[in-house]
Amino acid sequence: MPLYHHSGVCVESWVELSTTAPMRYEVDTTNDAATLFFGDRNEYVMRLSRKNLGQMLELGSRAAADLASATPDDE
């Protein structure tokens, strides 16, 4: 049972990845989708359509650019 289901998003848990978390993917050309696997034993799996994958990559690229341009606070 999902924890949250609204607006086309079904959330079952919160996931935070370490910088060393193993990642891999599989492509399903028949269904025009990709499955992303995270963790040593694939503890977190995300299946995305081609369109959703493109949207996620665009969003991630914008976030990475924002992080790269951010100046750390001087303490």
C-alpha positions as a Markdown table, in Angstrom:
| # | Residue | x | y | z |
|---|---|---|---|---|
| 1 | Met | 0.0 | 0.0 | 0.0 |
| 2 | Pro | 1.5 | 3.3 | -1.0 |
| 3 | Leu | 2.1 | 6.0 | 1.6 |
| 4 | Tyr | 0.9 | 8.7 | -0.8 |
| 5 | His | -0.8 | 8.7 | -4.2 |
| 6 | His | -1.8 | 11.9 | -5.9 |
| 7 | Ser | -1.3 | 13.7 | -9.2 |
| 8 | Gly | 0.2 | 10.7 | -11.0 |
| 9 | Val | 2.9 | 10.1 | -8.3 |
| 10 | Cys | 2.8 | 7.0 | -6.0 |
| 11 | Val | 5.3 | 7.3 | -3.1 |
| 12 | Glu | 6.1 | 4.3 | -1.1 |
| 13 | Ser | 9.1 | 5.6 | 0.9 |
| 14 | Trp | 11.6 | 8.4 | 1.3 |
| 15 | Val | 15.0 | 7.6 | -0.3 |
| 16 | Glu | 18.3 | 9.4 | 0.3 |
| 17 | Leu | 21.4 | 8.1 | -1.5 |
| 18 | Ser | 24.9 | 8.3 | -0.2 |
| 19 | Thr | 27.6 | 9.5 | -2.7 |
| 20 | Thr | 28.8 | 5.9 | -3.0 |
| 21 | Ala | 25.5 | 4.1 | -3.5 |
| 22 | Pro | 25.7 | 1.7 | -6.4 |
| 23 | Met | 23.5 | 2.5 | -9.4 |
| 24 | Arg | 22.6 | 0.7 | -12.6 |
| 25 | Tyr | 19.8 | 0.7 | -15.2 |
| 26 | Glu | 17.9 | -1.5 | -17.6 |
| 27 | Val | 16.2 | -0.4 | -20.8 |
| 28 | Asp | 12.9 | -1.9 | -21.8 |
| 29 | Thr | 12.6 | -1.1 | -25.5 |
| 30 | Thr | 9.3 | -2.9 | -25.9 |
| 31 | Asn | 7.6 | -0.6 | -23.4 |
| 32 | Asp | 9.8 | 2.5 | -24.1 |
| 33 | Ala | 10.9 | 2.7 | -20.5 |
| 34 | Ala | 14.0 | 2.5 | -18.3 |
| 35 | Thr | 14.3 | 1.0 | -14.8 |
| 36 | Leu | 16.9 | 2.6 | -12.5 |
| 37 | Phe | 18.3 | 0.5 | -9.6 |
| 38 | Phe | 20.0 | 1.9 | -6.5 |
| 39 | Gly | 21.8 | 0.1 | -3.7 |
| 40 | Asp | 23.8 | -3.0 | -3.4 |
| 41 | Arg | 20.7 | -5.2 | -3.5 |
| 42 | Asn | 18.5 | -2.9 | -5.6 |
| 43 | Glu | 16.8 | -1.6 | -2.4 |
| 44 | Tyr | 15.3 | 1.3 | -4.4 |
| 45 | Val | 13.9 | 0.9 | -7.9 |
| 46 | Met | 12.4 | 3.6 | -10.2 |
| 47 | Arg | 10.7 | 2.8 | -13.5 |
| 48 | Leu | 10.3 | 5.7 | -15.9 |
| 49 | Ser | 8.8 | 6.1 | -19.3 |
| 50 | Arg | 11.0 | 7.7 | -21.9 |
| 51 | Lys | 9.2 | 11.0 | -21.4 |
| 52 | Asn | 9.5 | 10.9 | -17.6 |
| 53 | Leu | 13.2 | 10.0 | -17.9 |
| 54 | Gly | 13.8 | 13.0 | -20.1 |
| 55 | Gln | 12.0 | 15.2 | -17.6 |
| 56 | Met | 13.9 | 13.8 | -14.7 |
| 57 | Leu | 17.3 | 14.3 | -16.5 |
| 58 | Glu | 16.3 | 17.9 | -17.4 |
| 59 | Leu | 15.3 | 18.6 | -13.8 |
| 60 | Gly | 18.5 | 17.0 | -12.4 |
| 61 | Ser | 20.7 | 19.0 | -14.9 |
| 62 | Arg | 19.1 | 22.2 | -13.7 |
| 63 | Ala | 19.6 | 21.3 | -10.0 |
| 64 | Ala | 23.3 | 20.3 | -10.7 |
| 65 | Ala | 23.8 | 23.7 | -12.4 |
| 66 | Asp | 22.3 | 25.5 | -9.5 |
| 67 | Leu | 24.5 | 23.6 | -7.1 |
| 68 | Ala | 27.6 | 24.4 | -9.2 |
| 69 | Ser | 26.8 | 28.1 | -9.2 |
| 70 | Ala | 26.0 | 28.3 | -5.5 |
| 71 | Thr | 28.6 | 30.0 | -3.3 |
| 72 | Pro | 28.9 | 28.4 | 0.2 |
| 73 | Asp | 28.2 | 30.6 | 3.1 |
| 74 | Asp | 31.3 | 32.1 | 4.7 |
| 75 | Glu | 31.4 | 31.3 | 8.4 |
